[in-house]
Amino acid sequence: MNTLHRTAVSITLATLACAAASQGTPATSTMDKIKATGAVVLGVREASAPMAYALGAHDKFVGYHVELCEHVLREIAPGARFDYKVLTAQNTMSLVQNGTVDIGCGPTTNNLTRQQQVAFALTSYVSQVRMAVRADSGITSFEQLAGRSVAASTGTTAVLLLRSYAKTKNIEIPTVLGKDHFDSFLMLESGRADAFVLDDNLLAGLIANGRNPTGFRIVGEALASEPIALLFRKDDPAFKKAVDDALRRYMLSGEAAKLYAKWFLSPIPPKNANLNLAMSETLQQLFREPNDKPLESYAK
């Protein structure tokens, strides 16, 4: 190859590298990045108790999925510093996809559409999408929401499920979107919405830590059962294997069940409320036989 050709090739490669960098495409594997920086970036949520939420002045993040994330990372990247970055339902996919976040620890549903952007670990929770209502509302079924104002959080699968339900039943369910779960629950608390549709575990956390825990209840048939999992870049199968292997060991050892009991069957901060959500048979089976099947596999 002559000098001129080599120069042209070098310029082309440099141009491609710059283009990739400008688009946020990670240049190295996740483990190489962690080794080089000495840190791993965990994507967390501010208001998704008991899965992932902030305590105090947002200087500490806790929850079932946060602790699960931390356990896995201590095993596969010992000694790495944990840096926490707050994500929302709207930006989780993009910030995981472009490598800004190394692992998403918030409660994110694994479905085929999202698998086009990111990869998911073994399922670590199965939620049911239901609704929270005021205890004296008399609402027990989604059909009773016809013509009523219903809150849902922007970017959640609950929004799509609610719209699909309304279309199937040929009814109108006016939906108001909150920027996050706190905002949506506030609509219910203040009377601006008659119901709030979300995963049952998150609803339980919001109610237990709200101003009036006995004033609200979770009702209605399940719109869907959703597999919840940690997530990371799609183009890094070695990292997925490391995470999955660590999770599998944790589940089969019985330690994952103990972690579940800590966050769902025991008092949790900040108000030491107990959600009293027994582990479903589906999740028990998943802990015995772990898999990463998407939402579509759970369709009735």
Short mmCIF file of the C-alpha atoms (twelve columns), coordinates in Angstrom:
data_MODEL
# 
_entry.id   MODEL 
# 
loop_
_atom_site.group_PDB 
_atom_site.id 
_atom_site.type_symbol 
_atom_site.label_atom_id 
_atom_site.label_alt_id 
_atom_site.label_comp_id 
_atom_site.label_asym_id 
_atom_site.label_seq_id 
_atom_site.Cartn_x 
_atom_site.Cartn_y 
_atom_site.Cartn_z 
_atom_site.pdbx_PDB_model_num 
ATOM 1   C CA . MET A 1   0.000   0.000   0.000  1 
ATOM 2   C CA . ASN A 2   1.567   3.343   -1.006 1 
ATOM 3   C CA . THR A 3   1.830   6.334   1.315  1 
ATOM 4   C CA . LEU A 4   -1.013  8.220   -0.364 1 
ATOM 5   C CA . HIS A 5   -3.340  5.194   -0.068 1 
ATOM 6   C CA . ARG A 6   -2.407  4.657   3.575  1 
ATOM 7   C CA . THR A 7   -3.113  8.313   4.303  1 
ATOM 8   C CA . ALA A 8   -6.512  8.112   2.617  1 
ATOM 9   C CA . VAL A 9   -7.416  4.972   4.569  1 
ATOM 10  C CA . SER A 10  -6.309  6.595   7.847  1 
ATOM 11  C CA . ILE A 11  -8.430  9.665   7.140  1 
ATOM 12  C CA . THR A 12  -11.436 7.452   6.316  1 
ATOM 13  C CA . LEU A 13  -11.077 5.429   9.518  1 
ATOM 14  C CA . ALA A 14  -10.667 8.566   11.587 1 
ATOM 15  C CA . THR A 15  -13.759 10.050  9.983  1 
ATOM 16  C CA . LEU A 16  -15.790 6.922   10.742 1 
ATOM 17  C CA . ALA A 17  -14.556 6.899   14.338 1 
ATOM 18  C CA . CYS A 18  -15.520 10.528  14.798 1 
ATOM 19  C CA . ALA A 19  -18.934 9.891   13.269 1 
ATOM 20  C CA . ALA A 20  -19.527 6.975   15.616 1 
ATOM 21  C CA . ALA A 21  -18.459 9.018   18.600 1 
ATOM 22  C CA . SER A 22  -20.720 11.908  17.603 1 
ATOM 23  C CA . GLN A 23  -23.662 9.515   17.491 1 
ATOM 24  C CA . GLY A 24  -22.881 8.226   20.978 1 
ATOM 25  C CA . THR A 25  -21.851 4.768   19.749 1 
ATOM 26  C CA . PRO A 26  -19.648 3.086   22.395 1 
ATOM 27  C CA . ALA A 27  -16.154 2.374   21.061 1 
ATOM 28  C CA . THR A 28  -15.229 -0.348  23.583 1 
ATOM 29  C CA . SER A 29  -16.891 -3.183  25.452 1 
ATOM 30  C CA . THR A 30  -18.619 -2.396  28.728 1 
ATOM 31  C CA . MET A 31  -16.088 -4.354  30.775 1 
ATOM 32  C CA . ASP A 32  -13.165 -2.604  29.051 1 
ATOM 33  C CA . LYS A 33  -14.777 0.749   29.797 1 
ATOM 34  C CA . ILE A 34  -15.243 -0.195  33.467 1 
ATOM 35  C CA . LYS A 35  -11.630 -1.365  33.740 1 
ATOM 36  C CA . ALA A 36  -10.342 1.822   32.092 1 
ATOM 37  C CA . THR A 37  -12.377 4.216   34.231 1 
ATOM 38  C CA . GLY A 38  -12.551 2.214   37.449 1 
ATOM 39  C CA . ALA A 39  -16.267 2.962   37.609 1 
ATOM 40  C CA . VAL A 40  -19.575 1.558   36.434 1 
ATOM 41  C CA . VAL A 41  -22.595 3.758   35.719 1 
ATOM 42  C CA . LEU A 42  -25.877 2.448   37.122 1 
ATOM 43  C CA . GLY A 43  -29.106 3.847   35.735 1 
ATOM 44  C CA . VAL A 44  -31.624 4.287   38.577 1 
ATOM 45  C CA . ARG A 45  -35.000 5.920   39.212 1 
ATOM 46  C CA . GLU A 46  -36.053 8.561   41.708 1 
ATOM 47  C CA . ALA A 47  -39.627 7.425   42.311 1 
ATOM 48  C CA . SER A 48  -40.071 3.698   41.642 1 
ATOM 49  C CA . ALA A 49  -40.238 2.155   45.117 1 
ATOM 50  C CA . PRO A 50  -39.637 -0.618  45.966 1 
ATOM 51  C CA . MET A 51  -37.625 -1.310  42.799 1 
ATOM 52  C CA . ALA A 52  -35.419 1.790   42.557 1 
ATOM 53  C CA . TYR A 53  -35.806 5.108   44.352 1 
ATOM 54  C CA . ALA A 54  -33.985 7.964   46.045 1 
ATOM 55  C CA . LEU A 55  -33.650 8.560   49.765 1 
ATOM 56  C CA . GLY A 56  -32.989 11.922  51.347 1 
ATOM 57  C CA . ALA A 57  -31.518 14.595  49.107 1 
ATOM 58  C CA . HIS A 58  -31.005 12.081  46.293 1 
ATOM 59  C CA . ASP A 59  -27.602 11.127  47.652 1 
ATOM 60  C CA . LYS A 60  -28.580 7.492   48.112 1 
ATOM 61  C CA . PHE A 61  -30.490 5.149   45.821 1 
ATOM 62  C CA . VAL A 62  -32.083 1.977   47.113 1 
ATOM 63  C CA . GLY A 63  -34.545 -0.716  46.127 1 
ATOM 64  C CA . TYR A 64  -34.883 -4.315  45.047 1 
ATOM 65  C CA . HIS A 65  -33.463 -3.756  41.561 1 
ATOM 66  C CA . VAL A 66  -30.756 -1.357  42.738 1 
ATOM 67  C CA . GLU A 67  -29.493 -3.889  45.263 1 
ATOM 68  C CA . LEU A 68  -29.715 -6.667  42.668 1 
ATOM 69  C CA . CYS A 69  -27.651 -4.542  40.275 1 
ATOM 70  C CA . GLU A 70  -25.056 -3.812  42.925 1 
ATOM 71  C CA . HIS A 71  -24.714 -7.489  43.831 1 
ATOM 72  C CA . VAL A 72  -24.132 -8.484  40.199 1 
ATOM 73  C CA . LEU A 73  -21.587 -5.722  39.617 1 
ATOM 74  C CA . ARG A 74  -19.635 -6.510  42.777 1 
ATOM 75  C CA . GLU A 75  -19.270 -10.037 41.433 1 
ATOM 76  C CA . ILE A 76  -18.368 -9.293  37.806 1 
ATOM 77  C CA . ALA A 77  -16.492 -5.991  38.342 1 
ATOM 78  C CA . PRO A 78  -14.999 -6.204  41.868 1 
ATOM 79  C CA . GLY A 79  -13.538 -2.968  43.118 1 
ATOM 80  C CA . ALA A 80  -15.298 -0.754  40.583 1 
ATOM 81  C CA . ARG A 81  -16.808 2.482   41.875 1 
ATOM 82  C CA . PHE A 82  -20.583 2.853   41.488 1 
ATOM 83  C CA . ASP A 83  -21.779 6.046   39.824 1 
ATOM 84  C CA . TYR A 84  -25.547 6.542   39.796 1 
ATOM 85  C CA . LYS A 85  -27.416 8.339   37.022 1 
ATOM 86  C CA . VAL A 86  -31.125 9.103   37.304 1 
ATOM 87  C CA . LEU A 87  -33.174 7.836   34.358 1 
ATOM 88  C CA . THR A 88  -36.795 8.305   33.381 1 
ATOM 89  C CA . ALA A 89  -39.088 5.962   31.466 1 
ATOM 90  C CA . GLN A 90  -38.641 8.248   28.458 1 
ATOM 91  C CA . ASN A 91  -34.820 8.331   28.251 1 
ATOM 92  C CA . THR A 92  -33.843 4.889   29.559 1 
ATOM 93  C CA . MET A 93  -33.586 3.218   26.141 1 
ATOM 94  C CA . SER A 94  -31.451 5.916   24.523 1 
ATOM 95  C CA . LEU A 95  -29.025 6.359   27.430 1 
ATOM 96  C CA . VAL A 96  -28.477 2.614   27.767 1 
ATOM 97  C CA . GLN A 97  -28.186 2.156   24.001 1 
ATOM 98  C CA . ASN A 98  -25.494 4.826   23.558 1 
ATOM 99  C CA . GLY A 99  -23.436 3.643   26.532 1 
ATOM 100 C CA . THR A 100 -24.021 6.653   28.787 1 
ATOM 101 C CA . VAL A 101 -25.348 4.133   31.309 1 
ATOM 102 C CA . ASP A 102 -23.624 0.757   31.668 1 
ATOM 103 C CA . ILE A 103 -26.561 -1.067  33.228 1 
ATOM 104 C CA . GLY A 104 -30.168 -0.006  33.736 1 
ATOM 105 C CA . CYS A 105 -31.430 -0.890  37.207 1 
ATOM 106 C CA . GLY A 106 -34.880 0.677   37.042 1 
ATOM 107 C CA . PRO A 107 -38.074 -1.374  36.587 1 
ATOM 108 C CA . THR A 108 -38.045 -1.802  32.794 1 
ATOM 109 C CA . THR A 109 -40.264 -4.217  30.878 1 
ATOM 110 C CA . ASN A 110 -38.528 -6.592  28.481 1 
ATOM 111 C CA . ASN A 111 -40.424 -6.620  25.180 1 
ATOM 112 C CA . LEU A 112 -39.587 -7.306  21.539 1 
ATOM 113 C CA . THR A 113 -39.758 -3.654  20.512 1 
ATOM 114 C CA . ARG A 114 -37.225 -2.629  23.146 1 
ATOM 115 C CA . GLN A 115 -35.001 -5.569  22.247 1 
ATOM 116 C CA . GLN A 116 -34.341 -3.804  18.954 1 
ATOM 117 C CA . GLN A 117 -32.497 -1.115  20.936 1 
ATOM 118 C CA . VAL A 118 -31.080 -2.829  24.036 1 
ATOM 119 C CA . ALA A 119 -30.483 -6.239  25.589 1 
ATOM 120 C CA . PHE A 120 -32.148 -7.565  28.740 1 
ATOM 121 C CA . ALA A 121 -30.836 -9.791  31.491 1 
ATOM 122 C CA . LEU A 122 -32.667 -12.750 33.012 1 
ATOM 123 C CA . THR A 123 -36.097 -11.748 34.299 1 
ATOM 124 C CA . SER A 124 -35.863 -10.709 37.951 1 
ATOM 125 C CA . TYR A 125 -39.465 -9.637  38.589 1 
ATOM 126 C CA . VAL A 126 -42.885 -10.177 37.008 1 
ATOM 127 C CA . SER A 127 -45.352 -7.371  37.557 1 
ATOM 128 C CA . GLN A 128 -49.077 -7.122  36.893 1 
ATOM 129 C CA . VAL A 129 -50.449 -3.909  35.437 1 
ATOM 130 C CA . ARG A 130 -53.464 -2.912  37.551 1 
ATOM 131 C CA . MET A 131 -54.787 0.345   39.000 1 
ATOM 132 C CA . ALA A 132 -54.784 2.303   42.230 1 
ATOM 133 C CA . VAL A 133 -58.020 4.025   43.253 1 
ATOM 134 C CA . ARG A 134 -59.333 5.815   46.321 1 
ATOM 135 C CA . ALA A 135 -60.599 3.252   48.807 1 
ATOM 136 C CA . ASP A 136 -64.086 4.786   48.786 1 
ATOM 137 C CA . SER A 137 -64.347 5.148   44.997 1 
ATOM 138 C CA . GLY A 138 -66.336 1.983   44.352 1 
ATOM 139 C CA . ILE A 139 -64.157 1.244   41.314 1 
ATOM 140 C CA . THR A 140 -63.231 -2.427  40.980 1 
ATOM 141 C CA . SER A 141 -62.949 -2.987  37.218 1 
ATOM 142 C CA . PHE A 142 -61.307 -1.255  34.271 1 
ATOM 143 C CA . GLU A 143 -64.662 -1.104  32.498 1 
ATOM 144 C CA . GLN A 144 -65.796 1.352   35.176 1 
ATOM 145 C CA . LEU A 145 -63.177 3.811   33.929 1 
ATOM 146 C CA . ALA A 146 -65.256 4.684   30.846 1 
ATOM 147 C CA . GLY A 147 -65.499 8.455   30.695 1 
ATOM 148 C CA . ARG A 148 -63.364 8.923   33.820 1 
ATOM 149 C CA . SER A 149 -59.989 10.631  34.026 1 
ATOM 150 C CA . VAL A 150 -57.159 8.125   34.458 1 
ATOM 151 C CA . ALA A 151 -53.521 8.900   35.254 1 
ATOM 152 C CA . ALA A 152 -50.545 7.085   33.737 1 
ATOM 153 C CA . SER A 153 -46.829 7.891   33.585 1 
ATOM 154 C CA . THR A 154 -45.303 9.040   30.312 1 
ATOM 155 C CA . GLY A 155 -43.242 6.360   28.579 1 
ATOM 156 C CA . THR A 156 -44.633 3.365   30.476 1 
ATOM 157 C CA . THR A 157 -46.160 0.297   28.849 1 
ATOM 158 C CA . ALA A 158 -49.245 0.914   31.005 1 
ATOM 159 C CA . VAL A 159 -50.194 3.771   28.649 1 
ATOM 160 C CA . LEU A 160 -50.299 1.454   25.627 1 
ATOM 161 C CA . LEU A 161 -52.103 -1.289  27.533 1 
ATOM 162 C CA . LEU A 162 -54.781 1.138   28.724 1 
ATOM 163 C CA . ARG A 163 -55.359 2.440   25.210 1 
ATOM 164 C CA . SER A 164 -55.526 -1.089  23.832 1 
ATOM 165 C CA . TYR A 165 -58.053 -2.077  26.509 1 
ATOM 166 C CA . ALA A 166 -60.251 0.935   25.721 1 
ATOM 167 C CA . LYS A 167 -60.186 0.127   22.010 1 
ATOM 168 C CA . THR A 168 -61.054 -3.532  22.607 1 
ATOM 169 C CA . LYS A 169 -63.971 -2.595  24.865 1 
ATOM 170 C CA . ASN A 170 -65.023 0.251   22.543 1 
ATOM 171 C CA . ILE A 171 -65.036 2.772   25.383 1 
ATOM 172 C CA . GLU A 172 -63.389 6.140   25.972 1 
ATOM 173 C CA . ILE A 173 -60.899 6.353   28.851 1 
ATOM 174 C CA . PRO A 174 -59.503 9.895   29.050 1 
ATOM 175 C CA . THR A 175 -55.843 9.598   30.029 1 
ATOM 176 C CA . VAL A 176 -53.697 12.257  31.684 1 
ATOM 177 C CA . LEU A 177 -49.944 11.705  31.618 1 
ATOM 178 C CA . GLY A 178 -47.677 12.424  34.565 1 
ATOM 179 C CA . LYS A 179 -43.989 13.168  34.032 1 
ATOM 180 C CA . ASP A 180 -43.116 10.438  36.559 1 
ATOM 181 C CA . HIS A 181 -44.857 8.127   39.034 1 
ATOM 182 C CA . PHE A 182 -44.936 10.723  41.824 1 
ATOM 183 C CA . ASP A 183 -46.639 13.174  39.490 1 
ATOM 184 C CA . SER A 184 -49.182 10.562  38.372 1 
ATOM 185 C CA . PHE A 185 -49.943 9.468   41.936 1 
ATOM 186 C CA . LEU A 186 -50.377 13.111  42.958 1 
ATOM 187 C CA . MET A 187 -53.134 13.390  40.343 1 
ATOM 188 C CA . LEU A 188 -54.926 10.522  42.059 1 
ATOM 189 C CA . GLU A 189 -54.332 11.912  45.562 1 
ATOM 190 C CA . SER A 190 -55.579 15.372  44.590 1 
ATOM 191 C CA . GLY A 191 -58.686 14.093  42.830 1 
ATOM 192 C CA . ARG A 192 -57.582 15.141  39.345 1 
ATOM 193 C CA . ALA A 193 -57.691 11.484  38.309 1 
ATOM 194 C CA . ASP A 194 -60.052 8.668   39.335 1 
ATOM 195 C CA . ALA A 195 -57.437 5.942   38.909 1 
ATOM 196 C CA . PHE A 196 -53.717 5.484   38.300 1 
ATOM 197 C CA . VAL A 197 -52.604 2.588   36.081 1 
ATOM 198 C CA . LEU A 198 -49.147 1.068   36.654 1 
ATOM 199 C CA . ASP A 199 -47.316 -2.087  37.754 1 
ATOM 200 C CA . ASP A 200 -48.767 -3.440  40.992 1 
ATOM 201 C CA . ASN A 201 -45.456 -3.378  42.870 1 
ATOM 202 C CA . LEU A 202 -44.865 0.282   42.072 1 
ATOM 203 C CA . LEU A 203 -48.430 1.188   43.008 1 
ATOM 204 C CA . ALA A 204 -47.960 -0.589  46.340 1 
ATOM 205 C CA . GLY A 205 -44.771 1.371   46.990 1 
ATOM 206 C CA . LEU A 206 -46.393 4.705   46.203 1 
ATOM 207 C CA . ILE A 207 -49.411 3.972   48.407 1 
ATOM 208 C CA . ALA A 208 -47.338 2.707   51.329 1 
ATOM 209 C CA . ASN A 209 -45.120 5.788   51.293 1 
ATOM 210 C CA . GLY A 210 -47.886 8.279   50.520 1 
ATOM 211 C CA . ARG A 211 -49.676 10.704  52.835 1 
ATOM 212 C CA . ASN A 212 -52.610 8.348   53.454 1 
ATOM 213 C CA . PRO A 213 -51.655 4.673   53.012 1 
ATOM 214 C CA . THR A 214 -55.105 3.414   54.035 1 
ATOM 215 C CA . GLY A 215 -56.931 5.752   51.674 1 
ATOM 216 C CA . PHE A 216 -56.026 3.896   48.477 1 
ATOM 217 C CA . ARG A 217 -56.135 0.331   47.207 1 
ATOM 218 C CA . ILE A 218 -55.050 -1.680  44.190 1 
ATOM 219 C CA . VAL A 219 -57.928 -3.144  42.196 1 
ATOM 220 C CA . GLY A 220 -58.953 -4.413  38.787 1 
ATOM 221 C CA . GLU A 221 -58.053 -7.328  36.605 1 
ATOM 222 C CA . ALA A 222 -54.455 -7.506  35.384 1 
ATOM 223 C CA . LEU A 223 -54.072 -5.870  31.968 1 
ATOM 224 C CA . ALA A 224 -50.838 -7.804  31.517 1 
ATOM 225 C CA . SER A 225 -48.076 -9.669  33.277 1 
ATOM 226 C CA . GLU A 226 -44.762 -8.028  32.463 1 
ATOM 227 C CA . PRO A 227 -41.240 -9.437  32.813 1 
ATOM 228 C CA . ILE A 228 -38.953 -6.845  34.428 1 
ATOM 229 C CA . ALA A 229 -35.197 -7.068  33.956 1 
ATOM 230 C CA . LEU A 230 -31.877 -5.259  34.123 1 
ATOM 231 C CA . LEU A 231 -30.773 -3.931  30.735 1 
ATOM 232 C CA . PHE A 232 -27.608 -2.951  28.898 1 
ATOM 233 C CA . ARG A 233 -26.172 -2.400  25.424 1 
ATOM 234 C CA . LYS A 234 -27.374 -4.746  22.710 1 
ATOM 235 C CA . ASP A 235 -23.951 -5.072  21.030 1 
ATOM 236 C CA . ASP A 236 -22.114 -6.509  24.052 1 
ATOM 237 C CA . PRO A 237 -23.004 -10.213 24.436 1 
ATOM 238 C CA . ALA A 238 -20.027 -10.846 26.733 1 
ATOM 239 C CA . PHE A 239 -21.424 -8.385  29.276 1 
ATOM 240 C CA . LYS A 240 -24.891 -9.952  29.063 1 
ATOM 241 C CA . LYS A 241 -23.403 -13.387 29.684 1 
ATOM 242 C CA . ALA A 242 -21.487 -12.134 32.728 1 
ATOM 243 C CA . VAL A 243 -24.603 -10.482 34.191 1 
ATOM 244 C CA . ASP A 244 -26.834 -13.466 33.429 1 
ATOM 245 C CA . ASP A 245 -24.380 -15.953 34.934 1 
ATOM 246 C CA . ALA A 246 -24.176 -13.908 38.147 1 
ATOM 247 C CA . LEU A 247 -27.963 -13.563 38.310 1 
ATOM 248 C CA . ARG A 248 -28.492 -17.276 37.708 1 
ATOM 249 C CA . ARG A 249 -26.180 -18.181 40.584 1 
ATOM 250 C CA . TYR A 250 -27.942 -15.665 42.833 1 
ATOM 251 C CA . MET A 251 -31.395 -17.017 41.973 1 
ATOM 252 C CA . LEU A 252 -30.532 -20.708 42.278 1 
ATOM 253 C CA . SER A 253 -28.770 -20.154 45.613 1 
ATOM 254 C CA . GLY A 254 -31.951 -18.791 47.176 1 
ATOM 255 C CA . GLU A 255 -30.386 -15.378 47.833 1 
ATOM 256 C CA . ALA A 256 -32.650 -13.651 45.298 1 
ATOM 257 C CA . ALA A 257 -35.710 -14.858 47.214 1 
ATOM 258 C CA . LYS A 258 -34.241 -13.406 50.425 1 
ATOM 259 C CA . LEU A 259 -33.711 -10.076 48.650 1 
ATOM 260 C CA . TYR A 260 -37.335 -10.177 47.487 1 
ATOM 261 C CA . ALA A 261 -38.509 -10.716 51.062 1 
ATOM 262 C CA . LYS A 262 -36.432 -7.744  52.211 1 
ATOM 263 C CA . TRP A 263 -38.146 -5.331  49.803 1 
ATOM 264 C CA . PHE A 264 -41.651 -6.772  49.429 1 
ATOM 265 C CA . LEU A 265 -42.397 -8.520  52.722 1 
ATOM 266 C CA . SER A 266 -40.584 -6.346  55.264 1 
ATOM 267 C CA . PRO A 267 -40.686 -2.683  56.337 1 
ATOM 268 C CA . ILE A 268 -38.817 -0.482  53.845 1 
ATOM 269 C CA . PRO A 269 -37.606 3.129   54.041 1 
ATOM 270 C CA . PRO A 270 -38.404 5.938   54.338 1 
ATOM 271 C CA . LYS A 271 -41.591 5.245   56.344 1 
ATOM 272 C CA . ASN A 272 -40.889 1.613   57.287 1 
ATOM 273 C CA . ALA A 273 -44.028 0.538   55.454 1 
ATOM 274 C CA . ASN A 274 -44.528 -3.121  54.541 1 
ATOM 275 C CA . LEU A 275 -45.895 -3.729  51.042 1 
ATOM 276 C CA . ASN A 276 -46.928 -7.305  51.889 1 
ATOM 277 C CA . LEU A 277 -46.691 -8.432  48.261 1 
ATOM 278 C CA . ALA A 278 -46.174 -12.195 48.287 1 
ATOM 279 C CA . MET A 279 -43.966 -13.611 45.540 1 
ATOM 280 C CA . SER A 280 -46.049 -14.845 42.609 1 
ATOM 281 C CA . GLU A 281 -45.864 -18.446 41.454 1 
ATOM 282 C CA . THR A 282 -44.519 -17.162 38.141 1 
ATOM 283 C CA . LEU A 283 -41.544 -15.491 39.811 1 
ATOM 284 C CA . GLN A 284 -40.933 -18.487 42.047 1 
ATOM 285 C CA . GLN A 285 -40.695 -20.638 38.919 1 
ATOM 286 C CA . LEU A 286 -38.352 -18.131 37.275 1 
ATOM 287 C CA . PHE A 287 -36.009 -18.272 40.256 1 
ATOM 288 C CA . ARG A 288 -35.944 -22.067 39.856 1 
ATOM 289 C CA . GLU A 289 -35.560 -21.945 36.065 1 
ATOM 290 C CA . PRO A 290 -34.254 -18.498 35.033 1 
ATOM 291 C CA . ASN A 291 -34.962 -17.172 31.532 1 
ATOM 292 C CA . ASP A 292 -35.039 -13.888 29.612 1 
ATOM 293 C CA . LYS A 293 -38.291 -14.333 27.680 1 
ATOM 294 C CA . PRO A 294 -39.965 -11.053 26.583 1 
ATOM 295 C CA . LEU A 295 -43.407 -9.705  27.349 1 
ATOM 296 C CA . GLU A 296 -44.913 -11.336 24.269 1 
ATOM 297 C CA . SER A 297 -44.267 -14.762 25.803 1 
ATOM 298 C CA . TYR A 298 -46.541 -13.835 28.701 1 
ATOM 299 C CA . ALA A 299 -49.564 -12.932 26.557 1 
ATOM 300 C CA . LYS A 300 -52.735 -14.741 27.562 1 
# 
